[in-house]
Amino acid sequence: MRKTRILLLVLLNVLMMTYSTSTWAQKKVEVIESEATSTAPLHQGKTIKRKVAIGRFSNETEYGKGLFYDKDNDPMAKQALDILSTKLTETGKFILLERNDLSSILAEKSSLEETPQKIGADYVIVGSITEFGRKNTGRARAFSTSKTQTVEAGVSIRLVDVSTGLIIYSEEGKGSAEITTKESIFGTGGKAGYDATLSDKAISAAISQLVENIINKCTDKPWRTYILSSDSDATIIGGGKSQGLEPGMTFAIMTKGKKVKNPQTGIMIELPGKQVGSVTITSTGGDTPETEYSIVNITNGSIDTTNLKNYFIEEVKK
């Protein structure tokens, strides 16, 4: 009987060790997102890439703000900016522009309305991390213990239309990520400290909820650019090859609409412009997205070359 008991105990220990090695030593990593963001084209056909500048991304939480905290070099804000930039670039619908001086421009909103050509972008994105937190939870069982690390993040985005200076989209997205490690009472399994990649995953999950709406807001409105110069030699407009402009493409010449003030909000509203002609691209040039241009022929109508600020060139939606 004694030998039988010893044999049963040995067999039980072997089974438990095998089970703990094959199962309990595994780690579980889970990223929780409300919905997967689709980066598929919104519609078939030629899409002109919009120029987007991320003007500012700030960390509005108290996380990571110690005695020597530098607001201009917040690592979590930079992390969120990089994630957003990557996601927008991956859609193939945007050209991201570097704009380190946009904070001062955004502080004076009227400059957006009066001189949008100087910004060089169609839209400006302003973002902030509004929530961030992490927690650890544990659970003990008969033959194992487990530890779960969870990170939750909230990101707020505002999208500004440079041509009007108005915020056309504002929303907050939330995301979370977690990792679970398990260890058996026999010492096998995983042991882990704080996983720094969880903050990446949580912020990415929050931003993913907003990207599709950013795409829709930017591409629903017809693309527009401005006349850079016009004389007897040539008429030149902003934008070129990297945005998808090609010889043979035709655009409308529009006059700026009348501006009226909403007495309830005090906001100036620009009424729709009037088409006075059309242009056709003959060639493109420039070395970078910021210096690209297109040479066009005025195929219909005419313009007052002494008042080019009164016109803009707009995509004709089909």
C-alpha positions in Angstrom: 0.0 0.0 0.0 2.8 2.4 0.9 4.5 1.8 -2.5 1.2 2.3 -4.2 0.7 5.7 -2.5 4.3 6.8 -3.4 3.8 5.8 -7.0 0.5 7.7 -7.2 2.1 10.9 -5.7 4.9 10.7 -8.2 2.5 10.3 -11.1 0.4 13.2 -9.8 3.5 15.5 -9.6 4.6 14.6 -13.1 1.1 15.4 -14.5 0.9 18.7 -12.7 4.4 19.7 -13.8 3.6 18.9 -17.4 0.3 20.8 -17.3 1.9 23.9 -15.7 4.8 23.9 -18.2 2.5 23.6 -21.3 -0.3 25.9 -20.1 0.5 28.1 -17.2 3.8 29.4 -18.7 2.0 31.1 -21.5 1.3 34.8 -21.6 -1.9 36.3 -22.9 -1.8 39.7 -24.6 -5.1 41.3 -25.6 -5.8 44.7 -27.2 -9.4 45.7 -26.9 -10.8 48.0 -29.6 -14.3 48.9 -30.2 -14.2 48.5 -33.9 -11.5 47.7 -36.4 -10.6 50.7 -38.5 -10.9 50.2 -42.2 -8.3 51.8 -44.4 -9.9 50.7 -47.7 -10.7 53.3 -50.3 -13.9 55.1 -49.5 -14.8 55.1 -53.2 -13.3 54.0 -56.5 -11.6 56.4 -58.8 -8.9 59.1 -58.5 -8.5 60.6 -55.0 -6.5 63.7 -54.5 -4.5 63.4 -51.3 -5.2 66.0 -48.7 -2.3 67.9 -47.0 -2.6 67.5 -43.3 -0.5 69.1 -40.5 -0.7 67.9 -36.9 -0.4 71.3 -35.2 -0.2 70.1 -31.6 -0.6 67.0 -29.4 -0.6 67.5 -25.7 -0.8 65.4 -22.6 -3.7 66.7 -20.4 -3.4 64.0 -17.8 -1.1 64.0 -14.7 0.5 60.8 -15.7 4.3 61.0 -16.0 4.5 64.6 -14.9 7.3 64.7 -12.3 9.4 67.5 -10.9 11.4 68.1 -14.0 8.5 67.7 -16.5 8.9 69.4 -19.8 5.6 70.2 -21.5 7.2 70.7 -24.9 8.9 67.3 -24.8 6.2 65.1 -23.2 7.0 61.5 -24.3 3.4 60.3 -24.2 2.2 63.2 -26.3 4.9 62.5 -28.8 4.0 58.8 -28.7 0.4 59.6 -29.6 1.4 62.0 -32.4 3.6 59.3 -34.0 0.8 56.8 -33.8 -1.7 59.2 -35.4 0.8 60.2 -38.1 1.5 56.5 -39.0 -2.2 55.6 -39.2 -3.0 58.6 -41.4 -0.1 57.8 -43.7 -1.1 54.2 -44.0 -4.5 55.1 -45.5 -2.8 56.5 -48.6 -5.1 59.5 -48.5 -2.9 62.1 -46.8 0.4 63.9 -47.1 1.6 64.7 -43.6 3.4 68.1 -43.2 5.8 69.1 -40.5 4.5 72.2 -38.8 6.4 73.1 -35.6 5.2 76.7 -35.6 1.5 76.0 -35.8 0.8 76.6 -32.1 1.2 80.3 -32.5 -0.9 80.2 -35.7 -3.7 78.4 -34.0 -3.6 80.9 -31.2 -4.7 83.5 -33.7 -7.6 81.8 -35.5 -8.1 84.8 -37.9 -4.8 84.0 -39.6 -6.2 80.7 -40.8 -9.2 82.5 -42.4 -7.3 85.3 -44.0 -4.1 83.6 -45.3 -4.7 79.8 -45.7 -2.1 79.7 -48.4 0.6 80.4 -45.9 -0.3 77.3 -43.8 0.4 75.0 -46.8 -2.1 72.4 -45.5 -5.8 71.7 -46.2 -6.5 70.6 -42.6 -4.8 71.0 -39.2 -5.3 68.4 -36.5 -5.0 69.3 -32.8 -5.0 66.4 -30.4 -4.6 65.6 -26.7 -4.5 62.7 -24.3 -7.4 63.2 -22.0 -7.3 60.0 -19.9 -4.5 57.6 -19.0 -4.3 55.0 -16.3 -3.0 51.5 -15.5 -3.9 48.9 -12.9 -2.8 45.5 -11.7 -5.1 42.7 -10.6 -4.2 39.3 -9.3 -6.0 36.0 -8.8 -4.9 32.9 -6.8 -6.0 29.4 -7.5 -5.2 26.0 -6.0 -2.1 25.4 -8.1 -1.4 28.8 -9.8 -1.5 32.6 -9.5 -2.2 35.1 -12.2 -1.4 38.8 -12.7 -3.2 41.1 -15.2 -1.9 44.5 -16.2 -4.4 46.8 -17.8 -3.9 50.2 -19.4 -6.7 52.5 -20.5 -6.4 55.7 -22.6 -8.6 58.4 -23.9 -7.6 60.6 -26.9 -9.4 63.7 -28.1 -9.1 65.1 -31.7 -10.1 68.3 -33.3 -10.0 68.8 -37.1 -9.7 72.4 -38.4 -10.5 73.4 -42.0 -7.7 75.8 -42.9 -9.8 77.5 -45.6 -12.4 78.6 -43.1 -10.6 78.3 -39.7 -13.6 76.3 -38.4 -13.5 73.1 -36.4 -15.3 70.6 -38.6 -14.8 67.5 -36.4 -14.3 66.9 -32.7 -14.5 63.6 -30.9 -12.9 61.5 -28.2 -11.8 57.9 -28.6 -11.0 55.4 -25.8 -9.0 52.2 -25.9 -7.5 49.7 -23.5 -4.9 46.9 -23.6 -4.0 44.2 -21.1 -1.5 41.4 -20.6 -1.9 38.4 -18.2 0.9 36.3 -16.8 0.4 33.0 -14.9 2.7 31.1 -12.6 2.2 27.7 -11.0 3.0 27.0 -7.4 5.9 24.9 -8.5 7.7 27.9 -9.9 7.0 27.5 -13.6 5.2 30.0 -15.7 5.8 33.7 -16.5 6.9 36.5 -14.3 6.6 40.1 -15.7 7.0 43.7 -14.5 5.1 46.5 -16.1 4.9 46.1 -19.9 5.6 49.5 -21.5 4.2 48.4 -24.8 0.7 48.4 -23.3 0.5 52.2 -23.4 1.3 52.1 -27.2 -1.5 49.6 -27.7 -4.1 51.5 -25.6 -3.4 54.8 -27.3 -3.4 53.1 -30.7 -6.8 51.5 -29.9 -8.2 54.9 -29.0 -6.9 56.7 -32.1 -8.1 53.9 -34.4 -11.7 54.8 -33.5 -11.2 58.3 -34.9 -9.2 57.7 -38.1 -12.1 56.7 -40.3 -14.1 59.7 -39.3 -11.1 61.9 -40.0 -10.9 60.4 -43.5 -14.5 61.0 -44.2 -14.5 64.6 -43.0 -11.4 65.4 -45.1 -12.6 63.7 -48.3 -16.3 64.6 -48.3 -15.5 68.2 -49.0 -14.1 68.9 -52.6 -10.4 69.5 -52.6 -9.3 73.1 -53.2 -6.1 75.0 -53.9 -5.1 78.5 -54.8 -3.8 80.4 -57.8 -0.1 81.2 -57.1 0.4 83.5 -60.2 -1.1 84.3 -63.5 0.3 86.3 -66.4 0.8 86.1 -70.1 3.4 83.3 -69.7 1.5 80.9 -67.5 -1.1 80.3 -64.8 0.2 78.4 -61.8 -1.7 76.7 -59.0 -0.6 75.0 -55.8 -0.4 71.2 -55.6 1.4 68.6 -57.8 2.3 65.0 -58.5 2.5 63.7 -54.9 -1.1 64.7 -54.3 -2.3 62.8 -57.4 -2.5 65.8 -59.8 -1.8 64.8 -63.4 -1.9 66.5 -66.9 -5.4 66.5 -68.4 -7.2 66.8 -65.0 -9.8 69.6 -65.0 -10.9 71.8 -62.1 -13.3 74.6 -61.5 -12.3 78.3 -61.0 -14.4 79.6 -58.1 -14.8 83.1 -56.6 -14.9 83.3 -52.8 -18.4 83.6 -51.4 -19.7 86.4 -49.3 -19.0 86.3 -45.6 -21.8 86.8 -43.2 -21.8 86.8 -39.4 -24.1 84.6 -37.4 -25.5 86.9 -34.7 -26.2 83.9 -32.4 -22.6 82.5 -32.3 -20.6 85.5 -33.6 -18.9 83.2 -36.1 -18.2 84.4 -39.7 -19.7 82.0 -42.3 -18.5 81.9 -45.9 -21.3 81.3 -48.3 -20.7 79.1 -51.3 -18.6 80.5 -54.1 -19.6 80.9 -57.7 -17.9 79.1 -60.6 -16.5 81.5 -63.2 -14.5 79.1 -65.3 -12.3 76.0 -65.4 -8.7 75.1 -65.8 -6.9 72.0 -67.2 -3.5 70.9 -65.9 -0.7 70.8 -68.6 2.3 69.9 -66.4 3.4 69.6 -62.8 6.6 70.5 -61.0 8.3 71.0 -57.6 10.6 68.9 -55.5 8.5 68.4 -52.3 4.8 68.3 -51.4 5.2 71.8 -49.9 6.8 73.3 -53.1 4.9 71.4 -55.7 2.9 73.3 -58.3 0.9 72.7 -61.5 0.8 74.8 -64.7 -2.7 75.1 -66.1 -4.6 76.5 -69.0 -7.8 78.5 -68.5 -10.2 76.6 -70.7 -13.4 78.4 -69.8 -14.0 81.9 -68.4 -11.5 84.4 -67.2 -9.9 85.8 -64.1 -8.8 89.2 -62.8 -5.1 88.8 -62.5 -4.8 91.8 -60.3 -7.0 90.2 -57.6 -5.9 86.5 -57.4 -6.9 86.3 -53.7 -10.5 86.4 -54.8 -10.3 83.0 -56.5 -9.7 79.4 -55.6 -9.4 76.2 -57.6 -11.8 73.4 -56.6 -12.2 69.7 -57.4 -15.4 68.9 -59.4 -17.2 66.1 -57.6 -18.9 63.6 -59.9 
